[in-house]
Amino acid sequence: MADNLSDALKKLKLASADSTTDSVESCLDCLLKALAHNNADASEKIQEMGVLPLLPTLLAPQSSCTPKVANIIAEVAKNEFMRSPCVEAGLIPPLVQLLHSKDHEVLLQTGRALGNICYDSHEGRSAVDLAGGAQIVAGHIKSLSQNTDPDNGKLLTVFCGMLMNYSNDNDSLQAQLINMGVIPTLVKLLGLHSDNTALTEMCLIAFGNLAELESSKEQFASTNIAEELVRLFQRQAEHEKKEMIFEVLAPLAENDVIKLQLVEAGLVECLLDVVVHTVDGVREEDVAQLKTASDLMVLLLLGDESMQKLFEGGKGSVFQRVLSWVPSHNHQLQLAGALAIANFARNDGNCIHMVESGIVQKLLELLDRHVDEGNVTVQHAALSALRNLAIPVVNKAKMLSAGVSDTVLKFLPSEMPPVQFKLLGTLRMLIDTQADAADQLGTNGKLVERLVEWCEAKDHAGVMGESNRLLSALIRHSKSKDVVKTVIQGAGVKHLVVMATSEHMIMQNEALVALGLIAGLDLVGAEKDFVGAGLVQVLHKLLSDEMSAPEVKYNSMVIICAVMGSEPLHKEVQGLAFIDVVSKLRSHENKTVSHQASLTEQRLTAQS
């Protein structure tokens, strides 16, 4: 075979110079035979003997050899090491010219050749881009899309594959295709050629690539992609095919408009069906499908309109089915059920309805199952759901009397920052405006101790911020001397002073209100911590800073007045010439600030 190939290559070099068609044809047949027998070896030989640079002259549009030459290039370019040499041999411009041919076989082999040269090859893609090949192929796909002839289907598959190889993992080339309007054409193809498996798969892979690009979502949303994908999904029995469709659905479903289109097209029913058929499955593919379907379901609920449509005032069958996932024995479904509740709980009306319908109990039972050696993602999701449900004021007392805070406190020993973060947020939401609950939790020494520990979690800014906010909230909502005492004993005061310097105005203010209450309820107990944490210096800085919000200035002055009863703090106030800063604030545009400045100035003057 090797000798025959060498002879054929030598003859081809001679024949191409003479352009004797018959001898060229027989040489090309020999090359194709050798490539079919051992592609890599034959390709190497073709490269060694310098045949590639001869091929451009053989790619004449009218020549009968042209389809075979293009076929040889397509075969050779299956090897990674041959793609750059194909570009260097100048094969791209004549191949792109052949795309203007009317001959079906020429187009087919040319499409294959260009597609293979572009596969994972930066040089190949650049050369095709420069020669304008993608535009011509996109035009062909558009004009051929209506034709359902089987031969035509093969050509469409090759052209779609070529565009896919051309743009795969390349944002700028994908954007170029999107600007050419490829998406609506491919969506039409999917609808008209849904019986053509190869073409359908090619369209799906192309969609998967393009859907990753944000700019594609608007174009997809203007087509009927949702209906086509759902229709295709309903017809699939094989796991692999469903997975391919899922891979397109996931990035598309990140867009809120498409979320709603998918819901209206009936995707949710398909997903619920997948869950029913895979929940007890032990095969790897069942587990994978269950995860994908339930994750996608949760993703659809992230859109406000799609979520509300499925909630249907709490009467929706989808909503009821998803609720039944929470008590499931399957961790993936428990997780998806809890996340779905968290997503449904995005407005007060839904939250109030859900608490009334007994969902809290289901979530508490789920958390109880995951206290020891529990699944962290399930803990996190269930706590997220409880936190959202606790936002409406009318829900707080109901949730507290259902024992939510007791269950949440079981997770205090958790070392997982995501769980810690949600635990803190849930407790903070629950005690908002609930004095008794704030009092009860604020005198819980173990909780306060853990909060103080987490206030120092510098590696986890979220946990640190939430701990500070909860510490402050316990004081602000209880207004209780016992809570203040517990926080002082737990060494929490210094953290509230640091919190007053936060870059977030809301946190500054929460800290200052809590510090004002500490100063008012137990100045003697807090005096040492106030001095140690540099409270007076912090207040001076906040009052001097023109950028400080009016509330911050007001609360800082309230604390100044409150700490004047302490000798060491009084001395510090005198030492920092507060009177100058405060007197300037008497002309502040905010009436509350200017009024408080007058009162503070009187206090400072009287006690100087």
Secondary structure, DSSP 8 states (H G I E B T S, - for coil): -HHHHHHHHHHHHHHHHHT-HHHHHHHHHHHHHHHHH-HHHHHHHHHHTT-GGGHHHH--TT-TTHHHHHHHHHHHTTSHHHHHHHHHTT-HHHHHHHTT---HHHHHHHHHHHHHHHTT-HHHHHHHHHHTHHHHHHHHHHHHTT---HHHHHHHHHHHHHHHHHHTT-HHHHHHHHHTTHHHHHHHHHHHTTT-HHHHHHHHHHHHHHHTSHHHHHHHHTTTHHHHHHHHHHH--SHHHHHHHHHHHHHHTTSHHHHHHHHHTTHHHHHHHHHHHHTT--SHHHHHHHHHHHHHHHHHTTSHHHHHHHHGGGT-HHHHHHHTTTT-S-HHHHHHHHHHHHHHTTSHHHHHHHHHTTHHHHHHHHHHHTSTT--HHHHHHHHHHHHHHT-SHHHHHHHHHTTHHHHHHTTTT---HHHHHHHHHHHHHHHTT-HHHHHHHHT-HHHHHHHHHHTT-TT-HHHHHHHHHHHHHHHHHH--HHHHHHHHHTT-HHHHHHHTT-SSHHHHHHHHHHHHHHHHHHHHHHHHHHHHTTHHHHHHHHHH-TTS-HHHHHHHHHHHHHHTTSHHHHHHHHHTTHHHHHHHHTT-SSHHHHHHHHHHHHHHHHT-
